[in-house]
Amino acid sequence: MSKITRPLRSVLYIPGSKPRALDKARGLPCDAIIFDLEDAVSPDEKSAARDTLAAALGEGGYGARLKVIRINALDTEWGRADAEAVRNMDADAILLPKVGSPAHLEALAEIVGDIPLWAMMETPGAMLNAPAIAAHRSLQAMVMGTNDLAKDLQTRFRQDRLPLMTGLGLCVLAAKAHECAIIDGVYNAFKDDDGLRAECAQGRDMGFDGKTLIHPAQLDVANEAFSPTEEEADLARRQIAAYEEVIASGQSVAVVDGKIVENLHVATARETLAKLDAIAALSAE
Protein backbone atom coordinates (compact mmCIF):
# COMPACT_ATOMS: atom_id res chain seq x y z
CA MET A 1 0.00 0.00 0.00
CA SER A 2 1.47 3.36 -1.01
CA LYS A 3 2.35 5.91 1.65
CA ILE A 4 0.01 8.88 2.16
CA THR A 5 1.89 12.03 1.16
CA ARG A 6 -0.97 14.53 1.57
CA PRO A 7 -1.62 16.48 4.79
CA LEU A 8 -3.70 14.82 7.50
CA ARG A 9 -3.54 17.56 10.11
CA SER A 10 -7.25 17.57 10.90
CA VAL A 11 -9.38 14.42 10.59
CA LEU A 12 -12.99 15.18 11.52
CA TYR A 13 -15.60 12.61 12.56
CA ILE A 14 -19.00 13.21 10.93
CA PRO A 15 -22.11 11.06 11.69
CA GLY A 16 -23.06 9.11 8.59
CA SER A 17 -26.74 9.31 9.54
CA LYS A 18 -27.13 13.11 9.67
CA PRO A 19 -27.81 14.78 6.29
CA ARG A 20 -27.28 18.26 7.72
CA ALA A 21 -23.86 17.36 9.14
CA LEU A 22 -22.89 15.62 5.91
CA ASP A 23 -23.77 18.73 3.95
CA LYS A 24 -21.98 21.10 6.32
CA ALA A 25 -18.81 19.02 6.06
CA ARG A 26 -18.45 20.03 2.42
CA GLY A 27 -17.39 23.51 3.49
CA LEU A 28 -15.19 22.74 6.49
CA PRO A 29 -11.40 23.30 6.40
CA CYS A 30 -10.42 19.76 7.36
CA ASP A 31 -7.84 17.60 5.60
CA ALA A 32 -9.89 14.42 5.95
CA ILE A 33 -13.36 13.34 7.03
CA ILE A 34 -14.24 10.12 8.80
CA PHE A 35 -17.87 9.41 7.92
CA ASP A 36 -18.94 7.37 10.91
CA LEU A 37 -21.33 4.42 10.74
CA GLU A 38 -20.20 3.07 14.12
CA ASP A 39 -20.27 5.00 17.41
CA ALA A 40 -22.08 8.06 16.05
CA VAL A 41 -25.04 6.04 14.75
CA SER A 42 -27.62 4.39 17.00
CA PRO A 43 -28.48 0.71 16.40
CA ASP A 44 -31.90 1.47 14.95
CA GLU A 45 -30.37 3.89 12.42
CA LYS A 46 -27.54 1.67 11.18
CA SER A 47 -29.21 0.43 8.02
CA ALA A 48 -30.67 3.79 6.99
CA ALA A 49 -27.32 5.49 7.64
CA ARG A 50 -25.71 3.48 4.85
CA ASP A 51 -28.22 4.84 2.35
CA THR A 52 -27.93 8.39 3.70
CA LEU A 53 -24.15 8.33 3.43
CA ALA A 54 -24.15 6.74 -0.01
CA ALA A 55 -26.45 9.48 -1.28
CA ALA A 56 -24.28 12.24 0.19
CA LEU A 57 -21.09 10.82 -1.27
CA GLY A 58 -22.82 10.31 -4.59
CA GLU A 59 -23.67 14.02 -4.69
CA GLY A 60 -20.00 14.86 -4.17
CA GLY A 61 -18.81 18.31 -3.23
CA TYR A 62 -16.17 17.25 -0.69
CA GLY A 63 -13.33 18.59 -2.79
CA ALA A 64 -9.82 17.51 -1.92
CA ARG A 65 -10.77 16.24 1.52
CA LEU A 66 -9.85 12.60 2.03
CA LYS A 67 -13.05 10.59 2.46
CA VAL A 68 -12.81 7.73 4.97
CA ILE A 69 -15.76 5.62 6.15
CA ARG A 70 -15.71 3.98 9.55
CA ILE A 71 -17.81 0.83 9.49
CA ASN A 72 -18.93 -1.32 12.38
CA ALA A 73 -16.68 -4.19 13.43
CA LEU A 74 -17.16 -7.34 11.39
CA ASP A 75 -18.16 -9.34 14.45
CA THR A 76 -21.23 -7.13 14.93
CA GLU A 77 -24.56 -7.67 13.19
CA TRP A 78 -23.94 -4.60 10.97
CA GLY A 79 -20.28 -5.00 10.04
CA ARG A 80 -20.45 -7.18 6.95
CA ALA A 81 -23.39 -5.27 5.48
CA ASP A 82 -21.46 -2.03 6.09
CA ALA A 83 -18.41 -3.38 4.30
CA GLU A 84 -20.42 -4.61 1.33
CA ALA A 85 -22.23 -1.28 1.04
CA VAL A 86 -19.12 0.86 1.43
CA ARG A 87 -17.37 -1.15 -1.26
CA ASN A 88 -19.58 0.64 -3.79
CA MET A 89 -19.38 4.13 -2.28
CA ASP A 90 -17.11 6.98 -3.34
CA ALA A 91 -14.63 6.55 -0.50
CA ASP A 92 -10.85 6.84 -0.35
CA ALA A 93 -10.44 4.38 2.52
CA ILE A 94 -12.35 2.24 5.02
CA LEU A 95 -11.67 2.53 8.75
CA LEU A 96 -12.13 -0.67 10.75
CA PRO A 97 -12.74 -0.38 14.51
CA LYS A 98 -11.35 -2.66 17.21
CA VAL A 99 -8.51 -4.01 15.09
CA GLY A 100 -6.58 -6.44 17.26
CA SER A 101 -4.54 -8.37 14.73
CA PRO A 102 -3.76 -8.49 10.98
CA ALA A 103 -6.47 -11.14 10.65
CA HIS A 104 -9.14 -8.51 11.24
CA LEU A 105 -7.79 -6.43 8.36
CA GLU A 106 -7.50 -9.51 6.17
CA ALA A 107 -11.16 -10.38 6.76
CA LEU A 108 -12.17 -6.90 5.64
CA ALA A 109 -9.84 -6.95 2.64
CA GLU A 110 -11.48 -10.16 1.44
CA ILE A 111 -14.78 -8.25 1.26
CA VAL A 112 -13.68 -4.87 -0.12
CA GLY A 113 -10.79 -5.84 -2.37
CA ASP A 114 -8.01 -3.34 -2.89
CA ILE A 115 -9.65 -0.34 -1.18
CA PRO A 116 -7.10 1.15 1.28
CA LEU A 117 -7.75 0.28 4.91
CA TRP A 118 -7.34 2.31 8.09
CA ALA A 119 -7.20 0.67 11.52
CA MET A 120 -8.62 1.91 14.81
CA MET A 121 -5.97 1.20 17.43
CA GLU A 122 -7.96 1.19 20.65
CA THR A 123 -7.31 -1.96 22.69
CA PRO A 124 -4.36 -3.31 24.70
CA GLY A 125 -4.12 -6.18 22.22
CA ALA A 126 -3.79 -3.75 19.33
CA MET A 127 -0.92 -1.99 21.10
CA LEU A 128 0.95 -5.28 21.52
CA ASN A 129 0.26 -6.28 17.89
CA ALA A 130 0.93 -2.86 16.37
CA PRO A 131 3.95 -3.93 14.25
CA ALA A 132 2.07 -6.82 12.65
CA ILE A 133 -1.00 -4.66 12.03
CA ALA A 134 1.09 -1.90 10.47
CA ALA A 135 2.72 -4.41 8.15
CA HIS A 136 -0.56 -5.51 6.53
CA ARG A 137 -0.43 -4.93 2.78
CA SER A 138 -3.70 -2.97 2.66
CA LEU A 139 -3.10 -0.71 5.64
CA GLN A 140 -2.67 2.95 4.88
CA ALA A 141 -3.17 4.60 8.28
CA MET A 142 -3.62 3.96 11.98
CA VAL A 143 -6.06 5.99 14.09
CA MET A 144 -5.68 6.06 17.85
CA GLY A 145 -8.85 5.34 19.82
CA THR A 146 -7.67 6.86 23.07
CA ASN A 147 -11.05 6.88 24.84
CA ASP A 148 -11.52 3.13 24.39
CA LEU A 149 -7.89 2.45 25.21
CA ALA A 150 -8.14 4.43 28.45
CA LYS A 151 -11.30 2.50 29.35
CA ASP A 152 -9.63 -0.88 28.81
CA LEU A 153 -6.52 0.20 30.71
CA GLN A 154 -8.70 1.48 33.57
CA THR A 155 -6.75 4.73 33.72
CA ARG A 156 -7.77 8.13 34.99
CA PHE A 157 -7.68 11.24 32.83
CA ARG A 158 -4.39 13.12 32.96
CA GLN A 159 -3.47 16.15 30.90
CA ASP A 160 -0.05 14.66 30.18
CA ARG A 161 -1.62 11.36 29.01
CA LEU A 162 1.11 9.47 30.85
CA PRO A 163 -0.95 6.24 31.23
CA LEU A 164 -1.38 6.11 27.44
CA MET A 165 2.22 6.86 26.48
CA THR A 166 3.35 3.26 26.11
CA GLY A 167 0.53 2.44 23.71
CA LEU A 168 0.83 5.68 21.78
CA GLY A 169 4.56 5.20 21.42
CA LEU A 170 4.28 1.60 20.25
CA CYS A 171 1.84 2.60 17.53
CA VAL A 172 3.96 5.54 16.38
CA LEU A 173 6.99 3.27 16.11
CA ALA A 174 5.05 0.64 14.16
CA ALA A 175 3.54 3.20 11.80
CA LYS A 176 6.88 4.86 11.06
CA ALA A 177 8.58 1.50 10.55
CA HIS A 178 6.01 0.55 7.90
CA GLU A 179 5.40 4.03 6.44
CA CYS A 180 1.76 4.23 7.53
CA ALA A 181 0.12 7.50 8.45
CA ILE A 182 -0.80 7.75 12.13
CA ILE A 183 -3.48 10.01 13.57
CA ASP A 184 -3.75 10.92 17.25
CA GLY A 185 -6.92 10.33 19.29
CA VAL A 186 -9.68 12.85 20.00
CA TYR A 187 -9.70 15.59 22.62
CA ASN A 188 -13.06 15.43 24.33
CA ALA A 189 -13.36 18.99 25.70
CA PHE A 190 -14.20 20.63 22.38
CA LYS A 191 -14.52 24.12 23.92
CA ASP A 192 -11.09 23.98 25.55
CA ASP A 193 -8.78 25.40 22.89
CA ASP A 194 -5.78 25.66 25.21
CA GLY A 195 -6.06 22.02 26.24
CA LEU A 196 -6.47 20.93 22.64
CA ARG A 197 -3.50 23.02 21.56
CA ALA A 198 -1.31 21.42 24.22
CA GLU A 199 -2.38 17.91 23.27
CA CYS A 200 -1.82 18.62 19.57
CA ALA A 201 1.67 19.92 20.35
CA GLN A 202 2.40 16.77 22.32
CA GLY A 203 1.13 14.57 19.49
CA ARG A 204 3.10 16.42 16.87
CA ASP A 205 6.28 16.16 18.94
CA MET A 206 5.69 12.39 19.23
CA GLY A 207 5.45 12.03 15.46
CA PHE A 208 1.72 11.92 14.79
CA ASP A 209 0.61 13.24 11.40
CA GLY A 210 -2.54 14.90 12.72
CA LYS A 211 -5.44 14.74 15.15
CA THR A 212 -8.89 13.20 15.02
CA LEU A 213 -11.53 15.76 15.97
CA ILE A 214 -15.10 15.58 17.24
CA HIS A 215 -16.23 19.15 16.49
CA PRO A 216 -15.61 21.71 13.72
CA ALA A 217 -14.59 24.24 16.38
CA GLN A 218 -11.38 22.22 16.82
CA LEU A 219 -10.25 22.48 13.19
CA ASP A 220 -8.26 25.71 13.30
CA VAL A 221 -6.23 24.63 16.33
CA ALA A 222 -5.31 21.26 14.79
CA ASN A 223 -4.48 22.72 11.39
CA GLU A 224 -2.16 25.27 12.95
CA ALA A 225 -0.54 22.80 15.34
CA PHE A 226 0.36 20.28 12.65
CA SER A 227 1.54 22.85 10.09
CA PRO A 228 5.16 24.03 9.95
CA THR A 229 5.54 27.49 11.48
CA GLU A 230 7.05 30.43 9.62
CA GLU A 231 10.13 30.10 11.80
CA GLU A 232 10.49 26.42 10.93
CA ALA A 233 10.10 27.15 7.24
CA ASP A 234 12.68 29.95 7.39
CA LEU A 235 15.15 27.71 9.21
CA ALA A 236 14.58 24.92 6.67
CA ARG A 237 15.35 27.23 3.75
CA ARG A 238 18.50 28.55 5.42
CA GLN A 239 19.69 25.04 6.29
CA ILE A 240 19.26 23.88 2.69
CA ALA A 241 21.02 26.94 1.29
CA ALA A 242 23.94 26.66 3.72
CA TYR A 243 24.36 22.95 3.11
CA GLU A 244 24.27 23.31 -0.66
CA GLU A 245 26.90 26.03 -0.39
CA VAL A 246 29.36 23.89 1.58
CA ILE A 247 28.76 20.89 -0.67
CA ALA A 248 29.62 23.05 -3.67
CA SER A 249 32.88 23.97 -1.95
CA GLY A 250 33.81 20.34 -1.36
CA GLN A 251 32.82 20.11 2.30
CA SER A 252 30.01 18.13 3.96
CA VAL A 253 28.96 19.99 7.12
CA ALA A 254 27.38 23.42 7.40
CA VAL A 255 26.62 25.60 10.42
CA VAL A 256 23.36 27.53 10.86
CA ASP A 257 22.55 29.51 14.00
CA GLY A 258 25.53 27.93 15.70
CA LYS A 259 24.34 24.38 15.06
CA ILE A 260 25.75 21.68 12.81
CA VAL A 261 23.73 20.93 9.66
CA GLU A 262 24.32 17.56 8.00
CA ASN A 263 22.49 15.70 5.26
CA LEU A 264 19.93 14.26 7.71
CA HIS A 265 18.98 17.78 8.82
CA VAL A 266 18.62 18.81 5.20
CA ALA A 267 16.35 15.85 4.53
CA THR A 268 14.09 17.01 7.39
CA ALA A 269 14.21 20.57 6.06
CA ARG A 270 13.09 19.41 2.62
CA GLU A 271 10.23 17.45 4.19
CA THR A 272 9.14 20.59 6.05
CA LEU A 273 8.99 22.63 2.85
CA ALA A 274 7.27 19.80 0.96
CA LYS A 275 4.59 19.69 3.66
CA LEU A 276 4.06 23.43 3.32
CA ASP A 277 3.65 23.03 -0.44
CA ALA A 278 1.18 20.18 0.05
CA ILE A 279 -0.86 22.27 2.52
CA ALA A 280 -0.92 25.17 0.07
CA ALA A 281 -2.05 22.88 -2.75
CA LEU A 282 -4.79 21.40 -0.58
CA SER A 283 -6.01 24.87 0.39
CA ALA A 284 -6.05 25.95 -3.25
CA GLU A 285 -8.34 23.04 -4.14
Secondary structure, 3 states (H helix, E strand, C coil): CCCCCCCCCEEEEEECCCHHHHHHHHHCCCCEEEEECCCCCCHHHHHHHHHHHHHHHHHCCCCCCEEEEECCCCCCCCHHHHHHHHCCCCCCEEEECCCCCHHHHHHHHHHHCCCCEEEEECCHHHHHCHHHHHCCCCEEEEEECHHHHHHHHCCCCCCCCHHHHHHHHHHHHHHHHCCCEEEECCCCCCCCHHHHHHHHHHHHHHCCCEEEECCHHHHHHHHHHCCCCHHHHHHHHHHHHHHHHHHHCCCCCEEECCEEECHHHHHHHHHHHHHHHHHHHHHHC
